[in-house]
Amino acid sequence: HNDIILEYRITRFGAGDRILVARDITRLKQLEQTRQDFVANASHELRTPLTVIRGYLETFLDQELPRPLQRGLSQMESQSKRMENLVSDLLLLSRLEASAHVADELPIPLHSIIYRLQEDGLALGKDKNQTITVDLEAGKTLLGQESEIFSAISNLVFNAVRYTPNEGNIKLRWWTDKKGGHFSVQDNGAGIDSIHLPRLQERFYRVDESRSSDSGGTGLGLAIVKHVMLRHGGRLTINSQPGKGSSFICHFPSDLIIATPAKEHIENE
Ligand code: ADP
């Protein structure tokens, strides 16, 4: 526990010379750890009381109640549902931050996951009359941690549904090339101004606070995607044009790409 953590940087100095700069970041790392532990503990502790509150609200809402009371209670129920989502995203994020790499990588039924999210996306935007098309390379899938990959992909699909207006088009694609595997979600929705792009993957960073929180998200979606990608040795890139739409691309390194095992192949036929 007396270890010192140093960060090294090599800087150019004059013509061709280099200097090695070492910085003691022990205190910084300790503070970061304290922050992570606090968030993990706080979200864990908030879970139980929230479950109890929601349980009671559901029971009350099952009964005949005067209208104002009914309205108040259903507001309370939907807000406590929102709080529950927030708490579970905070917990997930603190678990993702706790270690830099996924522990065991297994073949992921990527095609099935994407088809399922196509249906879930259409259900989420059922009043918007959007189309969600799917274009998947056959025979190739991904090694990784399934629940994390599911969280990442679902956040991107649900964002596209939420930030794309009625009649919009959303495209889900999976392909491989010599650099690795790529999953993209492209929409023709509101788009994002380029000044926001560098900060978009930070926790709680939102382009338009009121519109985003109305849309039902937790503000943690893209931070979750970012950490899932880092833990798989990949990254998330975002391209967007205001008024035209956005594309979010998950890039996975080539050592995680495999030929689809027979079982998933059969499931997809
Ligand atoms: P939120 O819960 O607010 O959606 P996210 O981390 O998932 O949190 O996204 C951060 C912000 O990025 C959103 O508030 C929104 O402003 C913007 N955003 C995300 N996806 C899209 C998209 N497909 N089109 C336009 N803006 C988007």
Boltz pocket constraint, residues with backbone or C-beta under 6 A from the ligand:
constraints:
  - pocket:
      binder: B
      contacts: [[A, 155], [A, 156], [A, 159], [A, 160], [A, 163], [A, 164], [A, 187], [A, 189], [A, 190], [A, 191], [A, 192], [A, 200], [A, 202], [A, 204], [A, 205], [A, 206], [A, 207], [A, 208], [A, 212], [A, 213], [A, 216], [A, 217], [A, 218], [A, 219], [A, 220], [A, 221], [A, 222], [A, 223], [A, 246]]
      max_distance: 6.0
